Amino acid sequence: MMKYSDIDPRKNAFIFELDEVLYPEKDYLYQVYYLFTAFLEYVELIDAKEATAFMINTYLSEGKGAVFEGLKEKFNLDEKYRQNFDQLNKTAKLPLKLLLDQNMLKLLQEIVVDRKKIFIVTNGNPEQQLNKIKQTEWEGLEPYLICYFADEITPKPETDCIDLLIKDHNLQRKNVLMIGNSDIDAGCAEACGVDYIKPNEL
């Protein structure tokens, strides 16, 4: 396992993905499921606890893309509720703040103390990703974060967003480190010519 002190000291800019890097995405999604099933219990008299458990199990076994379709089939839901679900996914006001992975929090704090730059470059719906960022407990790190929403330019693994970031902040590629947790991020880093590590290597 690497520590911050093991990272090449010439690295002066760190680019993070959000989901599954800085926090576990399920921490957001499970709260969305809880809120959605509470709504369904009110309007359709569906058992919220049972529906939430079903959504979580579907997420774990088939992925988040299958959750609404599975719920619709299981509880004979009207298709009209898909719009409610999609909107809630983007704008949910969470009961609990999202907590950073402890290793990532420590890394972010060490980068700040070292006076180096922190960027979040995240794929996904920009409104949803911003909603997650706003409801994360950053432990006072907010002033040091610079965020780019890749879908506003071109989603990763296309390099457009990273190229723009490097140009905007006058960075050298050899001094940039990307931290991601997917083949998409790994491919983007390789295409950009910047070094890449996964969170579990730290």
C-alpha positions in Angstrom: 0.0 0.0 0.0 1.3 3.4 -0.9 1.2 6.4 1.4 1.1 10.0 0.3 4.8 10.3 1.1 5.5 7.5 -1.5 3.9 9.5 -4.3 6.4 11.3 -6.6 6.8 14.8 -4.9 6.8 16.4 -8.4 3.1 15.5 -8.7 1.3 18.9 -8.1 -2.2 18.2 -9.3 -4.5 15.3 -8.3 -7.6 14.4 -10.3 -10.3 12.3 -8.6 -13.5 10.7 -9.8 -16.3 11.0 -7.3 -18.3 7.8 -7.2 -16.5 4.7 -5.9 -13.4 6.8 -5.3 -14.1 9.5 -2.8 -17.2 7.8 -1.4 -19.2 4.6 -2.0 -22.0 5.4 -4.6 -24.4 3.1 -2.7 -24.4 5.6 0.2 -26.3 8.0 -2.2 -28.4 5.5 -4.0 -29.7 3.7 -0.9 -31.0 7.0 0.5 -32.7 7.7 -2.9 -34.3 4.3 -2.7 -35.5 5.0 0.9 -37.0 8.3 -0.2 -38.7 6.9 -3.3 -40.3 4.0 -1.4 -41.6 6.3 1.3 -43.3 8.3 -1.5 -44.7 5.1 -3.0 -46.0 3.9 0.3 -47.9 7.2 0.6 -49.4 7.2 -2.9 -49.7 3.5 -3.6 -49.8 1.9 -0.2 -46.7 -0.2 -1.0 -44.7 -1.5 1.9 -41.7 0.9 1.9 -39.4 -1.5 3.9 -40.0 -4.4 1.5 -39.7 -2.2 -1.6 -36.4 -0.6 -0.3 -35.0 -4.1 0.4 -36.0 -5.2 -3.1 -34.3 -2.2 -4.7 -31.1 -2.7 -2.8 -31.0 -6.4 -3.7 -31.6 -5.6 -7.3 -28.8 -3.0 -7.2 -26.4 -5.6 -5.7 -27.3 -8.4 -8.1 -28.0 -6.5 -11.4 -26.7 -3.0 -11.1 -28.4 0.4 -10.6 -29.8 0.4 -14.2 -32.1 -2.5 -13.4 -33.6 -1.1 -10.2 -36.6 0.8 -11.4 -37.6 -1.8 -14.0 -37.4 -4.6 -11.4 -39.4 -2.6 -8.9 -42.0 -1.7 -11.6 -42.5 -5.4 -12.4 -42.4 -6.7 -8.8 -45.0 -4.2 -7.5 -46.9 -3.6 -10.8 -46.1 0.1 -10.8 -47.3 2.6 -13.3 -44.6 3.7 -15.8 -45.4 7.3 -14.8 -43.4 6.8 -11.6 -40.1 6.5 -13.6 -40.1 10.3 -14.0 -40.4 10.7 -10.2 -37.6 8.2 -9.7 -35.3 9.8 -12.3 -35.9 13.3 -10.8 -35.3 12.1 -7.3 -32.0 10.5 -8.4 -30.9 13.9 -9.6 -32.2 16.2 -6.9 -32.8 14.2 -3.7 -32.3 16.0 -0.4 -30.7 13.2 1.6 -31.5 12.4 5.2 -27.8 11.8 5.9 -24.7 13.5 4.5 -22.4 11.5 2.4 -19.2 10.6 4.2 -15.8 10.5 2.4 -13.8 7.2 2.4 -11.4 7.7 5.3 -8.3 6.9 3.3 -9.4 9.4 0.6 -10.1 12.0 3.2 -6.6 11.6 4.7 -5.1 11.9 1.2 -7.1 15.0 0.4 -6.0 16.6 3.6 -2.3 15.8 3.0 -2.6 17.2 -0.6 -4.0 20.5 0.9 -1.3 20.7 3.5 1.2 20.3 0.8 -0.4 23.1 -1.2 -1.1 21.1 -4.3 -4.2 21.2 -6.5 -7.3 18.9 -6.1 -9.7 18.4 -9.0 -12.8 16.3 -9.2 -13.6 15.2 -12.8 -16.7 13.2 -12.7 -18.8 11.4 -15.4 -22.6 11.2 -15.1 -25.5 13.7 -15.1 -24.0 17.0 -14.0 -27.1 18.0 -11.9 -26.9 14.7 -10.1 -23.2 14.8 -9.5 -23.4 18.4 -8.2 -26.2 17.3 -5.9 -23.9 14.6 -4.5 -21.0 17.0 -4.0 -23.2 19.5 -2.2 -24.4 16.8 0.2 -20.9 15.4 1.0 -19.3 16.1 4.3 -16.0 17.6 3.1 -14.5 18.3 6.5 -13.6 21.9 5.5 -12.0 20.9 2.2 -14.6 22.7 0.0 -12.4 25.8 -0.8 -9.7 23.6 -2.2 -11.9 21.6 -4.7 -12.1 22.4 -8.4 -14.9 20.4 -10.1 -15.3 19.6 -13.8 -18.4 17.7 -15.0 -17.1 15.7 -17.9 -20.6 15.2 -19.5 -20.7 19.0 -20.1 -17.8 18.6 -22.4 -17.3 14.9 -23.4 -17.6 12.0 -21.0 -14.5 10.0 -20.0 -12.7 8.0 -21.4 -12.5 10.8 -24.0 -9.8 13.1 -22.9 -11.4 16.5 -23.7 -12.2 17.4 -20.1 -8.7 16.5 -18.8 -7.1 18.3 -21.7 -9.1 21.4 -20.9 -8.3 21.2 -17.2 -4.6 20.9 -17.9 -4.7 23.9 -20.2 -6.9 26.0 -17.8 -4.5 25.5 -14.9 -1.2 25.5 -16.9 -0.2 22.0 -15.8 2.3 19.6 -17.1 1.0 16.1 -17.8 4.0 14.4 -16.0 3.0 16.3 -12.8 -0.6 15.1 -12.8 -1.9 12.0 -11.1 -5.4 10.6 -11.7 -7.2 8.5 -9.0 -10.0 6.4 -10.4 -11.7 3.0 -10.0 -12.8 2.0 -13.4 -11.6 0.9 -16.8 -13.0 4.2 -18.1 -10.7 6.3 -15.9 -7.8 4.0 -16.5 -8.3 4.4 -20.3 -8.7 8.1 -20.0 -5.5 8.5 -18.0 -3.6 6.4 -20.5 -4.9 8.4 -23.5 -4.1 11.6 -21.7 -0.6 10.6 -20.9 -1.0 11.0 -17.1 -0.2 8.6 -14.3 -3.1 6.6 -12.7 -3.7 4.7 -9.5 -6.7 3.1 -7.8 -8.0 4.0 -4.3 -7.1 0.6 -3.0 -3.5 1.1 -3.8 -3.3 3.9 -1.2 
